[in-house]
């Protein structure tokens, strides 16, 4: 589908050219690359090549989002991975919330991905579950972003189309079936106090995923949008360590 509205200032995809290790970061439902820009800039400062795609229908207008599907969203994540794969020898895929679920889809389809990083990956959004099977209303009001840190502004929509919620639910419903087949090394962050996605989603992923290398980290000072919250530096530092250790292990096996 073609978007009818311009991209909001600050919501654009971003790319930083660095070394031969690429990191792709996928934002969440209703979010934009702006929500993961701190992570992206920090990884770029550490020398990595970084790309954060803007998913179709996000960062323009909720009427654009209404016309997109979960296939459109995954297609953008897939294109982002291919973009980095052409430029880097190793690619890591990271994702927040719905972006975490899409990252799992990528790991299932592309087992050559060097490693994945999940930030409050979404398998359930309880506040939307009462809408299953309903066609009215067409739009619902969206609350403020779930961020503990004060004076942080995330670019998002004030309204969300109910059909888009159904598309999100399709992503989350399919993801558990993929987990046993994913062997990619995985690092997972979960906010202990998350008002959007239950922390148990990360626990479930780690119980079911087929990866032998997996590490879960609890965040105690962030809510759902952890990439913009108090623990964002911790996410960067632990991810950097994870990538360096994984790269060293990969070299030792050659």
FENQUI-V201957 format. One record per run of one state. SS is the DSSP state (alpha for helix, beta for strand, coil for the rest). FROM is the first residue (numbers start at 0). TO is the last residue. Records with the same first field share a line. If there is no record, write none. Layout:
# FENQUI-V201957
SS: FROM-TO / FROM-TO
This chain:
# FENQUI-V201957
coil: 0-12 / 16-19 / 26-31 / 45-47 / 52-60 / 66-68 / 85-88 / 96-96 / 109-113 / 119-124 / 131-137 / 141-157 / 181-184 / 191-198 / 208-212 / 219-224 / 228-230 / 252-253
beta: 13-15 / 20-25 / 48-51 / 89-95 / 114-118 / 138-140 / 158-160 / 185-190 / 213-218
alpha: 32-44 / 61-65 / 69-84 / 97-108 / 125-130 / 161-180 / 199-207 / 225-227 / 231-251
